[in-house]
Amino acid sequence: MCATYFQYQVNLCDFLSAAFCRLGEHQLPPQKELVIGGGFRDGEKAVTVTRGQCREVQALRSNHEEADTRMILHAKYAARTDRRLVIQSPDTDVLILSVSHFRSLGCPELWFRTGLKDRQRMIPVHDIAHALGEKLCRSLPGFHAITGCDSTSILAGIGKKKAWDSFCRSTDHQDSVSHLGEEQELNVTTAGKCEAFVCSLYTTSKKASTVDELRYFMFCKKKQKNEMLPPTSDCLLQHLKRSNYQAFVWRHALEAMQDLESPEGHGWVRDEKHLLPLLMTKAPSPESLLELTTCKCKTSFCLRNCSCNNTGLSCTEGCYCMADDEVCKNPHGVTCISDSEESDEE
């Protein structure tokens, strides 16, 4: 059934593309040109249509899977003869690509039209690119992929604005993220620096160098809900692999024929016919921790209504009291005996 539905989509796109070609040949005004790509049965084919003529364009013959990157490729083609271009799309990914590749398109003026009906707006991409500078524009694909796009998830509790403000304040993080997508395979150095960037989004403390350490710090100090904690280092690594792969595709948007490896092994796995994100390869925490009882005692010194005390367990660093002798008087607490005390007893 899936194969039948896919074939139906192919047939429909091919029919519409052919229909547009016929309409263009008979109804396009003089000096107007219509370019169609990706909709034919041959997915790599692209044609240009003028009044009375339809011919294939070899320069736009492309194997791009997404329309996002193919639109940028077509913009580059159009910039050969036009100084002002307008890209229309409701997709933020396309806007990011437009800003990132603006200097490579070769047109002095590029506009991005988005919105619906009477709420449409025109965004001056050229002004944004000049305001951000070459360095930030180069790091945009990696930043957008890490913080969430069409193919990658967002980070829990971190919105785009918060992430962008933190990103703009640190030139080190800009340099680190700018290396995402330079190669199809994510290298260890880039992964480590990107992990440091993710840590900076949750805290300004320098105590945590990995997200595993940060999760422990936030759990003990801030009493965050589990779903609001940063991902584990293992989970983040898979996310960074997906982000790196997506950034690599975006960086090569101006190459008509992309030489891409399979997404499998880059943070994705194949389940029968579907491609799914690989969330993690290890358990999120030890089984014993998942069954751990913690208390929230603030003023009772863990003597009254303490969940740990009532169940006959000692308090731990996961409790609000953090098992501190000054604030925790749980009689079930573990007493540590020093080597000197042991020798005195003997």
N, C-alpha and C positions, 0 to 999 in steps of 0.2 A: 504493500500500500504506500509506503514511503517513497519507493522508487517511482510509482505511478504519479504521486503528487509532485515529485521533483521534475518528472518529464513534462507534466502539465505546466509548471512554471517556466520551463525552458521554451516550450511551444508558445506560451503566451507572450513572453518577452520577444521572441523572434518575430511573431506576428505584428506586435506593436512597432518594433523597430522598422520592419519592412513597410508598414503603413505610413510611418513618419517620412520615410524616404520617398515614397510615391507622392505624398501630399507636398513635400518640400519641392520636388521637381516641378510641380504644376502651380504651386501657390506662393512660393517664396518671392518676396520683392527683389528686384535687381540689386546687386551689390550686397545681398545678405547671404550668410553661409550658416548652415546647420551641421554640427558635428555630432555623430552618434557613436558610442563605443560601449562594448560589454553586453549589449542586449541581444546580439545575434546568437544563432545556434553555435557558431564558432565564437566562443567567449573572448578570444583575443582580437577579433576583428573590430576595426573602427573605420567609419566612412565620413566623408564630407559631402554635403548636399547643397547644390546651388540650383538656380532656375534652369531646368532642363538637363541637369547632369548629376550623377551620383558616382563617386569613385572612392576606392579604398585608400586610406592614408597609412602607409607603412610606418611612418614615424610614431604613430599612436597605437600601433599593434602592441598589445600589452597583455600580460598574464596576471595583472593585479586582481586579487579576489574581492577587495572592497572598493566601493565607489568613492570613499573618502580620499584615498591616495590617487585614484584615477582622475579625480577632479583637478588635483594639483598638477598632474601631468598634462592635462588638457589646457590648464591655465598657462603653463609654460609654452605650449604650442601657440596659443592665441597671442601671447606677448610678443611674438615675432613681428606682428604687424599692427598691434593696438597698444596704445600707451595707457589706456584706462580699462581696467577689468573689473567685473562684478561677479562674485561667486555667491550663489544663493543656496543656503542649506540651513536646516534647523539644528544641525549637529555641532556640538561644541568641539568635537574632535577635528572637524574640518576647519574651524576657526583657528585652533592651535596649529594645525598644519600650515595654514595660510600665513600666519605670523612667522612661524619657524622658517619657512622656505621663501619668504618674501624677497630677500636679497638675491636669491638664485633665479627668480622668475624673470628678472630683467625688465619689469615694467615700473614706471615711476609712481603709478597710482593704482592701488588695489582696494576694492571695497567688498565688504561681506554683508550680504542682505539676509536677514533672518526675521522670524516672527510670522504671524498668521494674519491674513486679511488686513484690517485697519490698524493692527498693532505691529506692523512691520517697521524695522529700523535698519539704517545703514551704518555699519561700523567701519571707520577708516583704518584698515589694516596697516597701511603705510605709516600713519602717524604712530600707531602702537609699536610697530617694529623699530622705528627711529627712537621712540621714547625709552624702550626697554634696553636697547643696545644689542650688539651682536652676541655678547656672552650669554645674556639671559635668553635670547631667542634660540640659541643653540641648545640650551638646557631644557627648554620647554617640553619637548617630547618625553624626556625621561621623567620630569616632574609630574606631568599630566598622567602618565602611565602609573607611577607609584601611588599617587593620591586618588586614583580611580577614574576609569574611562569606560568606553563601551565593552571592552574585553577584560578589564581588571576590576577588582572590587575596591571599595573605599576602605580607609583605615577607621576602626571603631572610634567614634567620638571626635574625629578630626575632619573638619570641613575644608573646602578649598581655600576660603579666605584666611583662615588661621594658618594653614600650611603655606600659603603664598607669602604672608607677612613674615613668617619665620624664615622662609627660603630667601627672601630678598635681603634679610639682615645679615646673612652669612655667605661670604664669597667662597669659603671652604666647601660648604654644601653645594653651592652652584657648580663648583669645579667637579665635585664628586658625581653629582647627578648627570652632568653633561657627558660623562663617559658611558652612560647607559645607552645601549643600542649601537655602539661602535662595532661590536662583534656579535655574532649570533649566540655564542656561548658566553654566559655570564662568568667573569673571572672572580677569583676570591677577593682580590683587593677592592674592586668596585663594589662587591656585595657588602664587604665590611664597612666601607665608607657610607653606603646608602643606609645601612642599618643604624649607623650613628646619626644620620639625618632623621630617620624615623623616631629615634629616641628623643631627639631635640624637640619634636612636635608634642611630646607628652610632658616633658619636664626640662627645666633649665639646669637641674643638678648634674654635676659631673661624676656622681657616684656610680651611675649605671653606664657601662660601655656596650652592653648587649641588651636586647629586648627581654631576654630571660631575667636578667638582673633587674631591669626596670619593672617587670611584672611583679617580682617579689617585693621591690621597694614600694610600689603603689598599693599592693595588697596589704602590706603591713602598716604603712603610714597613712594612706588616704582612704582605706576601706572602700575601694571601688568595687562596684558590681562586676562579676566575672565577664559579662558581655561588653563592658567598657574598658577592659584591660587591653593593652597592645597585644599583637599576636606573639606566639612563641617564636624563638629563633628559627626553628625548623619550618614553621608555617610561613614566616616572613621570607625565608629563602625561596620557597616555591612561588610566592607572590612576586619577588624580585626577578625570578626567572621569567615569569610571564610578562612582567613590565619591560624587561630587557628585550625580549623577543618582539613585543609590540613596538617598542621604540626603534628597533632595527628596521622593521617594516616601514615605519613612518619616515625614517631618515633616508630611505632609498625610494621615496615616492616619485622622484624625478627620473628613475630608471624604468624604462618601459618594460623590460623583461627582468624580473627579480629572480635571483637564484636563492630560494629559501629552503631550509631544512624543514622537516615535519615538525609541527608544534610539540609532538610527543617527546618527552624528555626535557622540555623547556617549561615545566610547570603545568603541563596538561597530560592527560592519559586518555586512551580511547576505550570506551565501553561499547562493545559491539560496533555500531555505526556512528555513535555520538562521541564528540570530543568534550571532555569534562575537565574542569580545573582540579589539579591534585592539591588538596588542602594541606596535607601534612603526611610525613612518613613515620612519625613517632607519636606516641601517646602524648596528649597535652600536659599530663602530669602523672605522677605515680598513683596507682590505684588507692594506696593508703591515704594520700592527700585528699582524694575525692570523697572519702568517708570520714574525714577529719571533722571533729566537733570544735567549734570556736565560740568564745564568749564575747560579749560587748560591754563588759563591766567598766564603769567610769569612776564611780565613787564608793562602791561597796567593798573594795579590796578583794573582790572575788570570794566573799564569804556568804553573801545573800543572793539568791536568784541567779547564780552563776551556772551556766549550762555545763561547763567543764566540771565544776565541783559537784554538781548534782548527779552527774553520771560517773563519778569516781575517777575522772581523768585529770591529769595535770594540764595547766595552761601552756600554750606554746607561743612562738613568735607570730603566729597567725591570728592570735587574739588581740583585742584592743589594748589590753594591758601589756602585751608582748612578753609576758612571763617575767616582768621586771620585779625584783625582790622588794622594791620600794612601794610599789602600787599593787602588787599581787600577793595575797596571803592565802592562796589556795592550799589547804592542808595536804592535798594530793600531789603537790609540786615535787619535782625531782630535785633532790639535794645533791650537789656535787661535793665530793670529798677530795681534798687536795692530797698530794703525795706526802706532804709533811705530816698531815693528820693521820694518814694511814700508818706511817712509821711510828708515831707516838703511841697509837693503839697497840701496835705490836710490842 
